[in-house]
Amino acid sequence: MMNRHLIRALMASAILTATVYAGNDGDAPATAQAGTSRSASGSEAVATASVGLKDAYAGKFLMGAAGDLRGYSDAELANIKANYDILTPENCMKPQPIHPSENRYSWTTPDALVEWCLENNIKVWGHTLLWHAQTGRWFFEPGADGQPVTRELAMARLKDHIMTVVGHYKGRVIGWDVVNEAIADRGTGQTENLRNSSWYPLIGPEVLTLAFKWAHEADPNAQLYYNDYGIESGAVENKGKHASSMLLLKRLIAEGAPINGVGIQGHWHLDTNLADVEQAISNYKSLGLEVSISELDVTATGTNTGAFPTRGGADATVSDEAFQRQAEVYAKLFDIFKRHSDTISRVTFWGLSDRRSWRSRQRPLLFDAQLQPKPAYQAILDVGMGKNEPATP
């Protein structure tokens, strides 16, 4: 018999966001009639039975979500199975959680995630190997002999970390965000504008190229990406963070880094410059690179007045009008992604619902805190299925 919590969460008010699987083992599919309901956000949402996001964009690019799966309900797991064909661990594969001290790795949570995904025919994208944040201080502390850390020791520690983590998941994780957020927020775009990171004084900027080479050595079949936020900014005028990203990527390619693509994180808002987004995709394609939208969310309230998106603030009361604007922005974005499907490899939402979003107060995702679909969900489905496609920005 189908779990009662699953029924209530995903089939309330005769809405079905996609095909729902019975019980915990996902054996018998159960299909409800398509219907209409008012979600917890107060907005009316219409869903199409038996069609999930991954179905609407099949053959174009992978559809993904992010999360570590710890403590997820049956309803949340069913939502993932219905809508997504790739999952990114939100935190558990970052350097600090997975490698908290030099001689200890923590495999329990990421191993459970990978196992569940493989059992349910969902691909896994690894995140992340080299980052200035959430990295143990032990990487930069004196060695066993008490002497200050040398360039050689720092390189050996990083190589061991990358080779061990990527090797552990060889053949099970299809790709990695090898380098994460290496570019500083503000700059003219005339240089790479690398941020102040502990890695550069020890090893130098070539540490980025080395990280790609070590990851490729550990798993030659894995796709390897550079991942960052705001790197679409300035693309139309070829300035700012986008121009810096182009310089960095050209250097990596020239130095022989086995890089396959670029992850544009996509932490956006209602006034995001869509022309920059589209131009950035084209510019990265010109370098022979694929593009993923790797951490997508669009806030329903607030704007981005600086280099990094608005993170929080007080819990917002979001109007129906704001949710509709959010749906329109999502539709325009997916129209861009669809038209560039020869370059876009995947689109991953950074979280499953507003409840599990790092920007939860601004209601950025497709499902509300009760896992009910918001207008943006249907808008994205419609674009994928060729219905009511928005005008080109």
C-alpha positions as YAML, in Angstrom:
chain: A
units: angstrom
residues:
- id: 1
  name: MET
  ca: [0.00, 0.00, 0.00]
- id: 2
  name: MET
  ca: [1.27, 3.45, -0.82]
- id: 3
  name: ASN
  ca: [2.71, 5.37, 2.12]
- id: 4
  name: ARG
  ca: [0.10, 7.77, 3.54]
- id: 5
  name: HIS
  ca: [2.57, 10.62, 3.94]
- id: 6
  name: LEU
  ca: [3.55, 10.26, 0.31]
- id: 7
  name: ILE
  ca: [-0.07, 10.41, -0.78]
- id: 8
  name: ARG
  ca: [-0.77, 13.53, 1.25]
- id: 9
  name: ALA
  ca: [2.34, 15.38, 0.18]
- id: 10
  name: LEU
  ca: [2.40, 14.69, -3.54]
- id: 11
  name: MET
  ca: [-1.21, 14.07, -4.44]
- id: 12
  name: ALA
  ca: [-3.00, 16.61, -2.23]
- id: 13
  name: SER
  ca: [-5.90, 18.32, -3.91]
- id: 14
  name: ALA
  ca: [-5.59, 16.03, -6.93]
- id: 15
  name: ILE
  ca: [-2.24, 17.53, -8.00]
- id: 16
  name: LEU
  ca: [0.51, 15.34, -9.25]
- id: 17
  name: THR
  ca: [3.78, 16.98, -10.14]
- id: 18
  name: ALA
  ca: [4.96, 13.85, -11.94]
- id: 19
  name: THR
  ca: [4.65, 10.07, -11.79]
- id: 20
  name: VAL
  ca: [4.77, 9.02, -8.14]
- id: 21
  name: TYR
  ca: [6.20, 5.69, -7.10]
- id: 22
  name: ALA
  ca: [4.52, 3.45, -4.56]
- id: 23
  name: GLY
  ca: [6.12, 2.69, -1.24]
- id: 24
  name: ASN
  ca: [9.82, 2.97, -0.48]
- id: 25
  name: ASP
  ca: [11.04, 0.55, -3.15]
- id: 26
  name: GLY
  ca: [9.69, 2.51, -6.12]
- id: 27
  name: ASP
  ca: [8.19, -0.54, -7.79]
- id: 28
  name: ALA
  ca: [4.59, 0.15, -8.79]
- id: 29
  name: PRO
  ca: [3.93, 3.54, -10.41]
- id: 30
  name: ALA
  ca: [0.75, 5.28, -9.35]
- id: 31
  name: THR
  ca: [-0.69, 7.99, -11.57]
- id: 32
  name: ALA
  ca: [-3.23, 10.57, -10.45]
- id: 33
  name: GLN
  ca: [-5.40, 12.79, -12.55]
- id: 34
  name: ALA
  ca: [-4.05, 16.19, -13.44]
- id: 35
  name: GLY
  ca: [-5.76, 18.94, -11.53]
- id: 36
  name: THR
  ca: [-5.62, 22.41, -10.05]
- id: 37
  name: SER
  ca: [-5.02, 23.52, -6.49]
- id: 38
  name: ARG
  ca: [-3.98, 26.53, -4.48]
- id: 39
  name: SER
  ca: [-0.52, 25.93, -3.05]
- id: 40
  name: ALA
  ca: [0.76, 27.03, 0.34]
- id: 41
  name: SER
  ca: [2.13, 30.18, -1.33]
- id: 42
  name: GLY
  ca: [-1.42, 31.16, -2.22]
- id: 43
  name: SER
  ca: [-0.81, 30.80, -5.94]
- id: 44
  name: GLU
  ca: [-2.77, 28.53, -8.21]
- id: 45
  name: ALA
  ca: [-0.63, 25.86, -9.81]
- id: 46
  name: VAL
  ca: [-1.54, 23.38, -12.51]
- id: 47
  name: ALA
  ca: [0.50, 20.23, -13.04]
- id: 48
  name: THR
  ca: [0.50, 17.67, -15.81]
- id: 49
  name: ALA
  ca: [0.10, 14.04, -14.78]
- id: 50
  name: SER
  ca: [2.92, 11.64, -15.55]
- id: 51
  name: VAL
  ca: [5.27, 14.36, -16.85]
- id: 52
  name: GLY
  ca: [8.20, 15.48, -14.72]
- id: 53
  name: LEU
  ca: [10.95, 17.98, -15.44]
- id: 54
  name: LYS
  ca: [13.32, 15.30, -16.68]
- id: 55
  name: ASP
  ca: [10.67, 14.08, -19.13]
- id: 56
  name: ALA
  ca: [9.95, 17.57, -20.48]
- id: 57
  name: TYR
  ca: [13.67, 18.11, -21.22]
- id: 58
  name: ALA
  ca: [14.65, 14.57, -22.21]
- id: 59
  name: GLY
  ca: [17.13, 14.64, -25.07]
- id: 60
  name: LYS
  ca: [18.02, 18.27, -24.39]
- id: 61
  name: PHE
  ca: [19.94, 18.25, -21.11]
- id: 62
  name: LEU
  ca: [19.92, 16.57, -17.71]
- id: 63
  name: MET
  ca: [17.65, 18.00, -15.02]
- id: 64
  name: GLY
  ca: [19.06, 18.01, -11.52]
- id: 65
  name: ALA
  ca: [18.59, 18.96, -7.89]
- id: 66
  name: ALA
  ca: [21.00, 19.39, -4.99]
- id: 67
  name: GLY
  ca: [20.84, 17.86, -1.53]
- id: 68
  name: ASP
  ca: [22.60, 15.44, 0.79]
- id: 69
  name: LEU
  ca: [19.44, 13.28, 1.27]
- id: 70
  name: ARG
  ca: [19.89, 13.09, 5.06]
- id: 71
  name: GLY
  ca: [16.50, 13.04, 6.76]
- id: 72
  name: TYR
  ca: [14.53, 13.30, 3.52]
- id: 73
  name: SER
  ca: [10.92, 12.13, 3.63]
- id: 74
  name: ASP
  ca: [9.40, 9.56, 1.31]
- id: 75
  name: ALA
  ca: [7.64, 12.43, -0.47]
- id: 76
  name: GLU
  ca: [10.90, 14.27, -1.08]
- id: 77
  name: LEU
  ca: [12.62, 11.16, -2.41]
- id: 78
  name: ALA
  ca: [9.65, 10.48, -4.69]
- id: 79
  name: ASN
  ca: [9.82, 14.06, -5.96]
- id: 80
  name: ILE
  ca: [13.48, 13.58, -6.86]
- id: 81
  name: LYS
  ca: [12.77, 10.31, -8.68]
- id: 82
  name: ALA
  ca: [9.91, 11.88, -10.60]
- id: 83
  name: ASN
  ca: [11.60, 15.09, -11.70]
- id: 84
  name: TYR
  ca: [15.37, 14.68, -11.85]
- id: 85
  name: ASP
  ca: [17.92, 12.42, -13.48]
- id: 86
  name: ILE
  ca: [21.03, 13.81, -11.74]
- id: 87
  name: LEU
  ca: [21.78, 14.86, -8.17]
- id: 88
  name: THR
  ca: [24.54, 17.06, -6.74]
- id: 89
  name: PRO
  ca: [25.46, 16.60, -3.06]
- id: 90
  name: GLU
  ca: [25.02, 20.04, -1.52]
- id: 91
  name: ASN
  ca: [27.66, 19.77, 1.21]
- id: 92
  name: CYS
  ca: [28.80, 16.25, 2.02]
- id: 93
  name: MET
  ca: [31.49, 16.00, -0.70]
- id: 94
  name: LYS
  ca: [33.05, 19.40, 0.00]
- id: 95
  name: PRO
  ca: [36.64, 19.18, 1.31]
- id: 96
  name: GLN
  ca: [35.95, 19.78, 5.02]
- id: 97
  name: PRO
  ca: [32.99, 17.37, 5.44]
- id: 98
  name: ILE
  ca: [34.52, 14.52, 3.45]
- id: 99
  name: HIS
  ca: [38.14, 14.97, 4.62]
- id: 100
  name: PRO
  ca: [38.02, 16.58, 8.08]
- id: 101
  name: SER
  ca: [41.60, 15.69, 9.05]
- id: 102
  name: GLU
  ca: [44.67, 14.54, 7.21]
- id: 103
  name: ASN
  ca: [44.32, 10.87, 7.98]
- id: 104
  name: ARG
  ca: [40.54, 10.60, 8.13]
- id: 105
  name: TYR
  ca: [37.86, 10.56, 5.45]
- id: 106
  name: SER
  ca: [34.13, 10.61, 6.17]
- id: 107
  name: TRP
  ca: [32.36, 8.46, 3.59]
- id: 108
  name: THR
  ca: [29.09, 7.60, 5.31]
- id: 109
  name: THR
  ca: [26.79, 10.34, 4.01]
- id: 110
  name: PRO
  ca: [28.18, 10.65, 0.48]
- id: 111
  name: ASP
  ca: [28.33, 6.87, 0.05]
- id: 112
  name: ALA
  ca: [24.68, 6.57, 1.07]
- id: 113
  name: LEU
  ca: [23.74, 9.30, -1.40]
- id: 114
  name: VAL
  ca: [25.60, 7.66, -4.27]
- id: 115
  name: GLU
  ca: [24.16, 4.24, -3.47]
- id: 116
  name: TRP
  ca: [20.57, 5.56, -3.39]
- id: 117
  name: CYS
  ca: [21.05, 7.43, -6.66]
- id: 118
  name: LEU
  ca: [22.48, 4.42, -8.46]
- id: 119
  name: GLU
  ca: [19.67, 2.20, -7.16]
- id: 120
  name: ASN
  ca: [17.16, 4.69, -8.60]
- id: 121
  name: ASN
  ca: [18.86, 5.32, -11.96]
- id: 122
  name: ILE
  ca: [19.90, 8.85, -11.00]
- id: 123
  name: LYS
  ca: [23.34, 10.14, -11.96]
- id: 124
  name: VAL
  ca: [25.61, 11.91, -9.45]
- id: 125
  name: TRP
  ca: [27.67, 15.06, -9.97]
- id: 126
  name: GLY
  ca: [30.53, 15.60, -7.50]
- id: 127
  name: HIS
  ca: [30.90, 18.93, -5.68]
- id: 128
  name: THR
  ca: [33.64, 20.13, -5.05]
- id: 129
  name: LEU
  ca: [37.40, 19.37, -4.96]
- id: 130
  name: LEU
  ca: [39.32, 22.67, -4.69]
- id: 131
  name: TRP
  ca: [37.71, 25.59, -2.88]
- id: 132
  name: HIS
  ca: [38.78, 28.46, -0.66]
- id: 133
  name: ALA
  ca: [35.91, 27.74, 1.77]
- id: 134
  name: GLN
  ca: [34.83, 24.64, 3.73]
- id: 135
  name: THR
  ca: [38.37, 23.33, 3.49]
- id: 136
  name: GLY
  ca: [40.15, 22.00, 6.58]
- id: 137
  name: ARG
  ca: [42.84, 24.23, 8.02]
- id: 138
  name: TRP
  ca: [45.04, 21.16, 8.33]
- id: 139
  name: PHE
  ca: [45.84, 21.46, 4.61]
- id: 140
  name: PHE
  ca: [47.90, 24.56, 5.44]
- id: 141
  name: GLU
  ca: [49.28, 23.68, 8.89]
- id: 142
  name: PRO
  ca: [52.83, 22.49, 9.71]
- id: 143
  name: GLY
  ca: [53.77, 18.93, 8.87]
- id: 144
  name: ALA
  ca: [54.50, 16.12, 11.28]
- id: 145
  name: ASP
  ca: [58.02, 17.46, 11.79]
- id: 146
  name: GLY
  ca: [56.62, 20.77, 13.00]
- id: 147
  name: GLN
  ca: [58.13, 22.73, 10.14]
- id: 148
  name: PRO
  ca: [56.02, 25.29, 8.24]
- id: 149
  name: VAL
  ca: [54.06, 23.81, 5.38]
- id: 150
  name: THR
  ca: [56.03, 23.86, 2.14]
- id: 151
  name: ARG
  ca: [54.83, 24.06, -1.45]
- id: 152
  name: GLU
  ca: [55.66, 20.38, -1.88]
- id: 153
  name: LEU
  ca: [53.67, 19.35, 1.21]
- id: 154
  name: ALA
  ca: [50.65, 21.45, 0.22]
- id: 155
  name: MET
  ca: [50.70, 19.91, -3.26]
- id: 156
  name: ALA
  ca: [51.03, 16.40, -1.85]
- id: 157
  name: ARG
  ca: [48.09, 16.93, 0.49]
- id: 158
  name: LEU
  ca: [45.85, 18.33, -2.23]
- id: 159
  name: LYS
  ca: [46.82, 15.63, -4.71]
- id: 160
  name: ASP
  ca: [46.10, 12.92, -2.15]
- id: 161
  name: HIS
  ca: [42.71, 14.48, -1.40]
- id: 162
  name: ILE
  ca: [41.68, 14.71, -5.05]
- id: 163
  name: MET
  ca: [43.04, 11.31, -6.05]
- id: 164
  name: THR
  ca: [41.40, 9.63, -3.05]
- id: 165
  name: VAL
  ca: [37.97, 11.26, -3.36]
- id: 166
  name: VAL
  ca: [37.67, 11.01, -7.15]
- id: 167
  name: GLY
  ca: [39.16, 7.51, -7.10]
- id: 168
  name: HIS
  ca: [36.71, 6.40, -4.42]
- id: 169
  name: TYR
  ca: [33.79, 7.29, -6.71]
- id: 170
  name: LYS
  ca: [35.39, 6.35, -10.03]
- id: 171
  name: GLY
  ca: [32.73, 5.05, -12.40]
- id: 172
  name: ARG
  ca: [29.93, 6.08, -10.03]
- id: 173
  name: VAL
  ca: [30.13, 9.89, -10.19]
- id: 174
  name: ILE
  ca: [29.92, 11.17, -13.77]
- id: 175
  name: GLY
  ca: [31.63, 14.51, -13.24]
- id: 176
  name: TRP
  ca: [33.11, 17.00, -10.79]
- id: 177
  name: ASP
  ca: [33.18, 20.67, -10.00]
- id: 178
  name: VAL
  ca: [36.96, 20.53, -9.77]
- id: 179
  name: VAL
  ca: [37.61, 24.19, -8.95]
- id: 180
  name: ASN
  ca: [34.95, 26.26, -7.21]
- id: 181
  name: GLU
  ca: [34.69, 30.06, -7.07]
- id: 182
  name: ALA
  ca: [38.30, 31.00, -7.76]
- id: 183
  name: ILE
  ca: [37.50, 34.50, -9.09]
- id: 184
  name: ALA
  ca: [37.01, 37.47, -6.75]
- id: 185
  name: ASP
  ca: [33.74, 39.37, -6.93]
- id: 186
  name: ARG
  ca: [34.89, 42.79, -8.12]
- id: 187
  name: GLY
  ca: [37.30, 43.59, -10.88]
- id: 188
  name: THR
  ca: [37.61, 45.26, -14.25]
- id: 189
  name: GLY
  ca: [37.97, 42.00, -16.15]
- id: 190
  name: GLN
  ca: [41.46, 42.90, -17.32]
- id: 191
  name: THR
  ca: [43.01, 40.13, -15.21]
- id: 192
  name: GLU
  ca: [41.91, 36.75, -13.85]
- id: 193
  name: ASN
  ca: [41.25, 38.56, -10.55]
- id: 194
  name: LEU
  ca: [41.79, 35.44, -8.45]
- id: 195
  name: ARG
  ca: [40.46, 35.74, -4.91]
- id: 196
  name: ASN
  ca: [42.68, 35.71, -1.82]
- id: 197
  name: SER
  ca: [43.04, 31.99, -1.14]
- id: 198
  name: SER
  ca: [45.48, 30.05, 1.02]
- id: 199
  name: TRP
  ca: [46.38, 27.89, -1.98]
- id: 200
  name: TYR
  ca: [48.01, 30.60, -4.08]
- id: 201
  name: PRO
  ca: [50.79, 31.79, -1.72]
- id: 202
  name: LEU
  ca: [51.83, 28.16, -1.25]
- id: 203
  name: ILE
  ca: [51.50, 26.72, -4.75]
- id: 204
  name: GLY
  ca: [50.63, 29.57, -7.10]
- id: 205
  name: PRO
  ca: [47.81, 29.99, -9.65]
- id: 206
  name: GLU
  ca: [48.93, 26.80, -11.39]
- id: 207
  name: VAL
  ca: [47.24, 24.89, -8.55]
- id: 208
  name: LEU
  ca: [44.01, 25.19, -10.55]
- id: 209
  name: THR
  ca: [45.51, 23.40, -13.55]
- id: 210
  name: LEU
  ca: [47.08, 20.76, -11.32]
- id: 211
  name: ALA
  ca: [43.71, 20.05, -9.69]
- id: 212
  name: PHE
  ca: [42.17, 19.28, -13.08]
- id: 213
  name: LYS
  ca: [45.09, 17.04, -14.04]
- id: 214
  name: TRP
  ca: [44.91, 15.07, -10.79]
- id: 215
  name: ALA
  ca: [41.14, 14.63, -11.09]
- id: 216
  name: HIS
  ca: [41.54, 13.34, -14.65]
- id: 217
  name: GLU
  ca: [44.28, 10.97, -13.53]
- id: 218
  name: ALA
  ca: [41.99, 9.56, -10.85]
- id: 219
  name: ASP
  ca: [39.05, 9.06, -13.25]
- id: 220
  name: PRO
  ca: [39.78, 9.63, -16.95]
- id: 221
  name: ASN
  ca: [36.10, 9.23, -17.86]
- id: 222
  name: ALA
  ca: [34.72, 11.87, -15.49]
- id: 223
  name: GLN
  ca: [33.60, 15.24, -16.83]
- id: 224
  name: LEU
  ca: [35.56, 18.08, -15.19]
- id: 225
  name: TYR
  ca: [34.17, 21.60, -14.74]
- id: 226
  name: TYR
  ca: [35.09, 25.00, -13.39]
- id: 227
  name: ASN
  ca: [32.19, 26.30, -11.23]
- id: 228
  name: ASP
  ca: [31.43, 29.87, -10.11]
- id: 229
  name: TYR
  ca: [28.72, 32.44, -9.40]
- id: 230
  name: GLY
  ca: [28.30, 35.74, -11.19]
- id: 231
  name: ILE
  ca: [30.55, 34.76, -14.08]
- id: 232
  name: GLU
  ca: [27.82, 35.67, -16.57]
- id: 233
  name: SER
  ca: [27.92, 39.26, -15.29]
- id: 234
  name: GLY
  ca: [29.33, 41.60, -17.93]
- id: 235
  name: ALA
  ca: [29.19, 39.07, -20.76]
- id: 236
  name: VAL
  ca: [27.48, 41.37, -23.28]
- id: 237
  name: GLU
  ca: [30.13, 44.06, -22.83]
- id: 238
  name: ASN
  ca: [32.95, 41.55, -22.14]
- id: 239
  name: LYS
  ca: [33.92, 43.11, -18.83]
- id: 240
  name: GLY
  ca: [33.84, 42.39, -15.11]
- id: 241
  name: LYS
  ca: [33.72, 38.89, -13.70]
- id: 242
  name: HIS
  ca: [32.78, 37.33, -17.01]
- id: 243
  name: ALA
  ca: [35.84, 38.76, -18.75]
- id: 244
  name: SER
  ca: [38.01, 37.47, -15.89]
- id: 245
  name: SER
  ca: [36.47, 34.01, -16.27]
- id: 246
  name: MET
  ca: [37.32, 33.97, -19.97]
- id: 247
  name: LEU
  ca: [40.96, 34.83, -19.20]
- id: 248
  name: LEU
  ca: [41.13, 32.11, -16.55]
- id: 249
  name: LEU
  ca: [39.57, 29.47, -18.76]
- id: 250
  name: LYS
  ca: [41.86, 30.32, -21.67]
- id: 251
  name: ARG
  ca: [44.87, 29.91, -19.35]
- id: 252
  name: LEU
  ca: [43.65, 26.56, -18.06]
- id: 253
  name: ILE
  ca: [43.17, 25.32, -21.61]
- id: 254
  name: ALA
  ca: [46.61, 26.63, -22.67]
- id: 255
  name: GLU
  ca: [48.25, 24.90, -19.69]
- id: 256
  name: GLY
  ca: [46.69, 21.59, -20.67]
- id: 257
  name: ALA
  ca: [44.03, 21.32, -18.00]
- id: 258
  name: PRO
  ca: [41.58, 18.54, -19.02]
- id: 259
  name: ILE
  ca: [38.57, 20.80, -18.56]
- id: 260
  name: ASN
  ca: [35.26, 19.89, -20.19]
- id: 261
  name: GLY
  ca: [32.95, 22.67, -19.13]
- id: 262
  name: VAL
  ca: [31.87, 25.61, -17.02]
- id: 263
  name: GLY
  ca: [29.24, 25.70, -14.30]
- id: 264
  name: ILE
  ca: [27.34, 28.98, -14.17]
- id: 265
  name: GLN
  ca: [25.80, 28.74, -10.73]
- id: 266
  name: GLY
  ca: [22.70, 30.79, -11.53]
- id: 267
  name: HIS
  ca: [21.86, 32.31, -8.14]
- id: 268
  name: TRP
  ca: [19.54, 34.85, -9.74]
- id: 269
  name: HIS
  ca: [16.61, 37.17, -9.01]
- id: 270
  name: LEU
  ca: [13.66, 38.83, -10.77]
- id: 271
  name: ASP
  ca: [15.83, 41.48, -12.47]
- id: 272
  name: THR
  ca: [18.67, 39.26, -13.66]
- id: 273
  name: ASN
  ca: [20.20, 40.39, -16.96]
- id: 274
  name: LEU
  ca: [19.10, 37.57, -19.26]
- id: 275
  name: ALA
  ca: [21.11, 38.93, -22.19]
- id: 276
  name: ASP
  ca: [24.29, 38.41, -20.13]
- id: 277
  name: VAL
  ca: [23.23, 34.85, -19.35]
- id: 278
  name: GLU
  ca: [22.75, 33.98, -23.01]
- id: 279
  name: GLN
  ca: [25.94, 35.71, -24.15]
- id: 280
  name: ALA
  ca: [27.98, 33.93, -21.48]
- id: 281
  name: ILE
  ca: [26.75, 30.56, -22.73]
- id: 282
  name: SER
  ca: [27.80, 31.48, -26.27]
- id: 283
  name: ASN
  ca: [31.18, 32.79, -25.13]
- id: 284
  name: TYR
  ca: [32.03, 29.61, -23.23]
- id: 285
  name: LYS
  ca: [30.93, 27.54, -26.20]
- id: 286
  name: SER
  ca: [33.42, 29.50, -28.33]
- id: 287
  name: LEU
  ca: [36.19, 28.07, -26.11]
- id: 288
  name: GLY
  ca: [35.04, 24.53, -26.90]
- id: 289
  name: LEU
  ca: [33.47, 24.08, -23.46]
- id: 290
  name: GLU
  ca: [30.11, 22.73, -22.36]
- id: 291
  name: VAL
  ca: [28.00, 24.71, -19.92]
- id: 292
  name: SER
  ca: [25.92, 23.64, -16.93]
- id: 293
  name: ILE
  ca: [23.58, 25.80, -14.90]
- id: 294
  name: SER
  ca: [24.87, 24.24, -11.74]
- id: 295
  name: GLU
  ca: [23.11, 25.84, -8.73]
- id: 296
  name: LEU
  ca: [19.94, 27.42, -10.05]
- id: 297
  name: ASP
  ca: [17.51, 29.44, -7.95]
- id: 298
  name: VAL
  ca: [15.56, 32.63, -8.66]
- id: 299
  name: THR
  ca: [14.41, 34.64, -5.66]
- id: 300
  name: ALA
  ca: [10.79, 35.79, -5.69]
- id: 301
  name: THR
  ca: [11.68, 38.88, -3.68]
- id: 302
  name: GLY
  ca: [14.74, 41.09, -3.44]
- id: 303
  name: THR
  ca: [17.29, 42.04, -6.05]
- id: 304
  name: ASN
  ca: [21.00, 41.69, -6.44]
- id: 305
  name: THR
  ca: [22.69, 45.04, -5.94]
- id: 306
  name: GLY
  ca: [26.20, 43.64, -5.61]
- id: 307
  name: ALA
  ca: [28.37, 40.95, -7.09]
- id: 308
  name: PHE
  ca: [26.77, 38.20, -5.02]
- id: 309
  name: PRO
  ca: [23.02, 37.56, -4.80]
- id: 310
  name: THR
  ca: [20.99, 38.64, -1.82]
- id: 311
  name: ARG
  ca: [21.17, 35.80, 0.70]
- id: 312
  name: GLY
  ca: [18.53, 36.36, 3.30]
- id: 313
  name: GLY
  ca: [16.76, 39.03, 5.29]
- id: 314
  name: ALA
  ca: [13.54, 38.59, 7.19]
- id: 315
  name: ASP
  ca: [11.01, 36.04, 6.05]
- id: 316
  name: ALA
  ca: [9.20, 37.64, 3.18]
- id: 317
  name: THR
  ca: [5.48, 37.69, 2.46]
- id: 318
  name: VAL
  ca: [5.47, 36.99, -1.24]
- id: 319
  name: SER
  ca: [2.53, 38.08, -3.34]
- id: 320
  name: ASP
  ca: [0.86, 36.09, -6.11]
- id: 321
  name: GLU
  ca: [2.20, 38.71, -8.51]
- id: 322
  name: ALA
  ca: [5.77, 38.08, -7.37]
- id: 323
  name: PHE
  ca: [5.37, 34.32, -7.81]
- id: 324
  name: GLN
  ca: [4.02, 34.95, -11.30]
- id: 325
  name: ARG
  ca: [7.02, 37.17, -12.12]
- id: 326
  name: GLN
  ca: [9.27, 34.43, -10.81]
- id: 327
  name: ALA
  ca: [7.55, 31.97, -13.15]
- id: 328
  name: GLU
  ca: [8.07, 34.32, -16.09]
- id: 329
  name: VAL
  ca: [11.79, 34.69, -15.35]
- id: 330
  name: TYR
  ca: [12.20, 30.94, -15.04]
- id: 331
  name: ALA
  ca: [10.36, 30.45, -18.33]
- id: 332
  name: LYS
  ca: [12.63, 32.94, -20.12]
- id: 333
  name: LEU
  ca: [15.71, 31.28, -18.67]
- id: 334
  name: PHE
  ca: [14.61, 27.83, -19.79]
- id: 335
  name: ASP
  ca: [13.80, 29.16, -23.21]
- id: 336
  name: ILE
  ca: [17.45, 30.28, -23.40]
- id: 337
  name: PHE
  ca: [18.68, 26.92, -22.11]
- id: 338
  name: LYS
  ca: [16.51, 25.04, -24.57]
- id: 339
  name: ARG
  ca: [17.76, 27.08, -27.52]
- id: 340
  name: HIS
  ca: [21.34, 26.37, -26.42]
- id: 341
  name: SER
  ca: [20.80, 22.70, -25.66]
- id: 342
  name: ASP
  ca: [23.75, 21.83, -27.90]
- id: 343
  name: THR
  ca: [25.95, 23.50, -25.26]
- id: 344
  name: ILE
  ca: [23.99, 23.03, -22.02]
- id: 345
  name: SER
  ca: [24.76, 19.66, -20.44]
- id: 346
  name: ARG
  ca: [22.56, 19.94, -17.33]
- id: 347
  name: VAL
  ca: [20.46, 22.32, -15.27]
- id: 348
  name: THR
  ca: [20.56, 21.70, -11.51]
- id: 349
  name: PHE
  ca: [18.34, 23.47, -8.96]
- id: 350
  name: TRP
  ca: [20.18, 24.26, -5.72]
- id: 351
  name: GLY
  ca: [17.76, 22.50, -3.42]
- id: 352
  name: LEU
  ca: [14.53, 20.59, -3.68]
- id: 353
  name: SER
  ca: [12.01, 23.01, -2.19]
- id: 354
  name: ASP
  ca: [11.91, 26.40, -0.51]
- id: 355
  name: ARG
  ca: [12.19, 24.59, 2.82]
- id: 356
  name: ARG
  ca: [15.57, 23.15, 1.83]
- id: 357
  name: SER
  ca: [16.99, 26.21, 0.08]
- id: 358
  name: TRP
  ca: [19.89, 28.27, 1.41]
- id: 359
  name: ARG
  ca: [17.79, 31.29, 0.31]
- id: 360
  name: SER
  ca: [14.57, 29.94, 1.78]
- id: 361
  name: ARG
  ca: [13.37, 33.33, 3.01]
- id: 362
  name: GLN
  ca: [13.17, 34.54, -0.58]
- id: 363
  name: ARG
  ca: [11.21, 31.52, -1.90]
- id: 364
  name: PRO
  ca: [13.56, 30.75, -4.82]
- id: 365
  name: LEU
  ca: [12.65, 27.22, -5.94]
- id: 366
  name: LEU
  ca: [9.87, 25.43, -7.82]
- id: 367
  name: PHE
  ca: [8.20, 23.80, -4.82]
- id: 368
  name: ASP
  ca: [7.07, 25.54, -1.66]
- id: 369
  name: ALA
  ca: [7.89, 24.43, 1.90]
- id: 370
  name: GLN
  ca: [5.05, 21.87, 1.75]
- id: 371
  name: LEU
  ca: [6.43, 20.48, -1.53]
- id: 372
  name: GLN
  ca: [3.53, 21.88, -3.53]
- id: 373
  name: PRO
  ca: [4.40, 23.13, -7.04]
- id: 374
  name: LYS
  ca: [4.55, 26.89, -7.56]
- id: 375
  name: PRO
  ca: [3.67, 28.63, -10.85]
- id: 376
  name: ALA
  ca: [7.31, 28.40, -11.93]
- id: 377
  name: TYR
  ca: [7.10, 24.61, -12.06]
- id: 378
  name: GLN
  ca: [4.35, 24.59, -14.67]
- id: 379
  name: ALA
  ca: [5.99, 27.44, -16.58]
- id: 380
  name: ILE
  ca: [9.19, 25.41, -16.95]
- id: 381
  name: LEU
  ca: [7.26, 22.31, -17.97]
- id: 382
  name: ASP
  ca: [5.42, 24.34, -20.61]
- id: 383
  name: VAL
  ca: [8.66, 25.59, -22.16]
- id: 384
  name: GLY
  ca: [10.07, 22.08, -22.23]
- id: 385
  name: MET
  ca: [6.97, 20.75, -23.98]
- id: 386
  name: GLY
  ca: [6.76, 23.68, -26.42]
- id: 387
  name: LYS
  ca: [3.73, 25.34, -24.86]
- id: 388
  name: ASN
  ca: [3.47, 29.12, -24.52]
- id: 389
  name: GLU
  ca: [7.17, 29.70, -25.02]
- id: 390
  name: PRO
  ca: [8.21, 33.20, -23.90]
- id: 391
  name: ALA
  ca: [9.42, 35.85, -26.30]
- id: 392
  name: THR
  ca: [13.18, 35.94, -26.79]
- id: 393
  name: PRO
  ca: [14.66, 38.56, -24.44]
...
